[in-house]
Amino acid sequence: MEKFVVDIIVYGVVSWTTLFLFFRKLLPKRSFEFCNRLVSTVHATLAVTLAALTVQDWRCPVCPFASKSSPSQMRALAVSVSYLIYDMVCCFFDKRFNLDNAVHHLVSIVGIGAGLAYQKCGSEMVAALWITELSSPFLHLRELLKELGYRDTELNLAADILFAAIFSFARMVGGPYLTYVTLTAQNPFIIKATALGLQLVSAFWFYKIVRMVKYKLQKWSGTKEVRYTVKMN
């Protein structure tokens, strides 16, 4: 693995931790999870931006297949590996341990780490980074709104639907295509296994998100009906 990649990962872990401590100091009344989600939002925005900047040809964003990773691709991936390491450690300090999230992080770290070590599959991994992080700001927004007192409001419902729509398009349309490309190209086995594993995790989350949206819409429809009945009476 290139020295500059290792440096980015080390400095990145320190930087994400420092940013988290800054938010804790700035917002002492907010929860551990709230401050961590702010850090996660910063990372998601940065990851999507860095990933987009590495695209060589927007007519085929994942081309060239199974190619040697460029320095900019490795830089973008190293930044995200540093965040994933930081966030996986945070999982063990939060009051609500999320096994799904921890497993997802571990699989991602192993897969991206293998790609950085082989210095290969940069286009596919950066595309995966873009796909997986595209919906993340909206995922965190819906949780941040709840702690800010906007639970069960139209604003929170809009954030839920927007997150679900972007997640579904990115993970269940772009995701399967990217998985197919990764599996059929001449990539190392561990990268193929990671791609398949992440797609299976995405499918599981998609199932949970569909149930969540269905529940929220039914709840909101029922609430509106009660309000209308009260108003008529």
C-alpha positions in Angstrom: 0.0 0.0 0.0 1.3 3.5 -0.9 2.7 5.6 2.0 0.5 8.5 1.1 -2.6 6.3 1.4 -1.5 5.1 4.9 -0.8 8.8 5.9 -4.3 9.8 4.7 -5.9 7.0 6.7 -4.0 7.8 9.9 -4.5 11.6 9.6 -8.1 11.0 8.6 -9.0 9.0 11.7 -7.5 11.7 13.9 -9.3 14.4 11.9 -12.7 12.7 12.1 -12.3 12.1 15.9 -11.2 15.8 16.3 -14.3 17.0 14.4 -16.5 14.8 16.6 -15.0 16.2 19.8 -15.5 19.7 18.3 -19.2 19.1 17.8 -19.5 17.6 21.3 -17.9 20.8 22.7 -20.0 23.1 20.5 -23.3 21.3 21.2 -23.0 20.0 24.8 -26.8 19.5 25.1 -26.9 17.2 22.0 -26.5 13.5 22.2 -23.5 11.4 21.2 -25.4 10.1 18.2 -26.4 13.6 17.1 -22.8 14.8 17.0 -21.6 11.6 15.3 -24.3 12.0 12.6 -23.0 15.6 12.0 -19.6 14.1 11.3 -21.1 11.4 9.1 -22.9 14.1 7.1 -19.7 15.9 6.5 -18.0 12.7 5.4 -20.9 11.7 3.1 -20.8 15.1 1.4 -17.0 15.0 1.0 -17.0 11.4 -0.2 -19.6 12.1 -2.9 -17.7 15.1 -4.1 -14.3 13.4 -4.1 -15.8 10.4 -5.9 -17.4 12.6 -8.6 -14.1 14.4 -9.2 -12.3 11.1 -10.0 -14.6 10.1 -12.8 -12.7 10.1 -16.1 -15.6 9.8 -18.5 -19.2 10.5 -17.4 -20.5 8.6 -20.4 -19.2 5.5 -18.5 -18.5 6.5 -14.9 -17.3 3.0 -13.9 -14.8 2.8 -16.8 -12.1 1.6 -17.2 -13.0 -1.8 -15.6 -10.5 -3.6 -13.4 -7.9 -0.9 -14.1 -5.0 0.4 -12.0 -6.3 3.0 -9.4 -5.4 6.6 -10.0 -3.9 8.7 -7.2 -7.1 10.7 -6.9 -9.2 7.5 -6.6 -6.9 6.1 -3.9 -7.1 9.4 -2.1 -10.9 9.4 -2.1 -11.0 5.8 -0.9 -8.4 6.4 1.8 -10.5 9.3 3.2 -13.5 7.1 3.4 -11.6 4.2 5.0 -10.4 6.6 7.7 -14.0 7.6 8.4 -15.2 4.0 8.4 -12.6 3.1 11.0 -13.5 6.1 13.1 -17.3 5.4 12.9 -16.9 1.6 13.6 -15.1 2.5 16.8 -17.9 5.0 17.6 -20.4 2.1 17.3 -19.0 0.5 20.5 -19.3 3.8 22.5 -22.8 4.7 21.5 -25.7 3.6 23.8 -27.4 1.9 20.9 -25.1 -0.6 19.3 -26.1 -1.3 15.6 -24.8 -4.7 14.4 -26.0 -4.1 10.8 -23.9 -0.9 10.7 -20.8 -2.5 12.3 -20.9 -5.4 9.8 -21.4 -3.0 6.9 -18.4 -0.9 8.0 -16.2 -4.0 8.5 -17.0 -5.4 5.1 -16.4 -2.0 3.5 -13.0 -1.5 5.3 -11.8 -5.0 4.2 -13.0 -4.5 0.6 -11.7 -0.9 0.1 -8.5 -1.9 2.0 -7.9 -4.8 -0.4 -8.5 -2.5 -3.4 -6.0 0.0 -2.0 -3.4 -2.8 -1.4 -3.8 -4.2 -4.9 -4.0 -0.6 -6.3 -6.7 -2.0 -8.6 -10.4 -1.7 -9.3 -10.3 2.1 -8.5 -13.2 3.0 -10.9 -15.6 0.4 -9.5 -14.8 1.2 -5.9 -15.1 4.9 -6.3 -18.5 4.3 -8.1 -19.5 2.1 -5.1 -18.5 4.9 -2.8 -20.6 7.4 -4.7 -23.6 5.0 -4.7 -23.4 4.1 -1.0 -22.9 7.7 0.2 -25.4 9.5 -2.0 -28.3 8.9 0.3 -26.4 9.2 3.5 -26.9 13.0 4.2 -30.7 12.4 4.0 -30.4 9.3 6.3 -28.7 11.5 8.9 -31.0 14.4 8.3 -34.1 12.4 9.3 -32.5 11.4 12.6 -31.2 14.9 13.3 -34.7 16.3 12.8 -36.1 13.9 15.3 -33.7 15.1 18.0 -34.4 18.7 17.1 -38.1 18.2 17.8 -39.5 17.6 14.3 -40.5 13.9 14.8 -43.8 13.1 13.1 -43.9 16.3 11.2 -44.3 16.9 7.4 -40.6 18.0 7.3 -39.5 14.7 8.8 -41.8 12.7 6.5 -40.4 14.5 3.5 -36.8 13.6 4.7 -37.9 10.0 5.1 -39.4 9.8 1.6 -36.4 11.6 0.0 -34.0 9.3 1.7 -35.9 6.2 0.7 -36.2 7.4 -3.0 -32.5 8.2 -3.3 -31.4 5.0 -1.5 -33.7 2.8 -3.7 -32.5 4.3 -6.9 -28.8 4.3 -6.0 -28.6 0.9 -4.2 -31.2 -1.1 -6.1 -30.7 0.3 -9.7 -27.0 1.4 -9.7 -25.9 -1.1 -7.1 -26.8 -4.4 -9.0 -25.3 -3.0 -12.2 -22.1 -2.1 -10.4 -22.0 -5.5 -8.7 -22.4 -7.3 -12.0 -19.6 -5.2 -13.6 -17.3 -6.0 -10.6 -18.1 -9.7 -10.6 -17.5 -10.1 -14.4 -14.3 -8.1 -14.6 -10.9 -9.4 -13.8 -10.9 -8.3 -10.2 -9.4 -10.0 -7.1 -11.7 -12.5 -5.4 -11.9 -10.5 -2.2 -13.1 -7.4 -4.1 -15.8 -9.5 -5.9 -16.9 -11.0 -2.6 -17.1 -7.5 -1.0 -19.2 -6.2 -3.8 -21.6 -9.1 -3.5 -21.7 -8.8 0.2 -22.5 -5.0 0.1 -25.2 -5.6 -2.4 -26.8 -8.2 -0.2 -26.7 -5.8 2.8 -28.2 -3.1 0.6 -31.1 -5.4 -0.4 -31.7 -6.2 3.3 -31.8 -2.5 4.1 -34.0 -1.8 1.1 -36.5 -4.3 2.6 -36.4 -2.5 5.9 -36.8 0.9 4.3 -39.8 -0.2 2.3 -41.5 -1.3 5.6 -40.5 1.9 7.3 -42.0 4.1 4.5 -45.2 2.0 4.4 -45.6 2.4 8.1 -44.9 6.2 8.0 -47.4 6.8 5.2 -50.1 4.7 6.9 -49.4 6.6 10.2 -49.5 10.0 8.5 -52.7 9.1 6.6 -54.3 8.1 9.8 -53.2 11.3 11.6 -54.6 13.4 8.8 -57.9 11.6 8.8 -58.2 12.1 12.6 -57.4 15.8 12.2 -60.0 16.1 9.4 -62.7 14.4 11.5 -62.0 16.6 14.5 -62.2 19.7 12.3 -65.5 18.7 10.8 -67.0 18.1 14.3 
